[in-house]
Amino acid sequence: MSKSKQVPLMLSIPKEYRDKLRTMAARKNLENPDKVTSASQIGREIICDFLDKHNSDSGRTVED
């Protein structure tokens, strides 16, 4: 995932997926209370990882 400047993006997802992201974040927060993780952060990581993999499979970079 690129470490470039982050910009806001509004997404709508089903409530069930939001709840899953919140549960994942809560588990991470219990595992490491010194590092706060949010559902949005996990969602961002999932999307960025997917796009990075998708682009690398096609031989393209994020900038293309």
Steps between C-alpha positions, in 0.01 A plus 500: 500500500627842406599739778397805297253760625162355589181660372144445622263269313140434599383140458173332585511135599238265643454515877625141536837591347527810716436286806766249389755783458410634845543153652839460330607841634383414851700176495814684386448758774473223761817336368695827504337772715793736438414523129144609423351345187173611340257328266585764239870422528438128444272576206766727348765228539274239337420724204861613450634143526243381247582779255875447543459128428264562210741750344803275550314209336439715194855641499380852576586740780262710709604809303401346162 
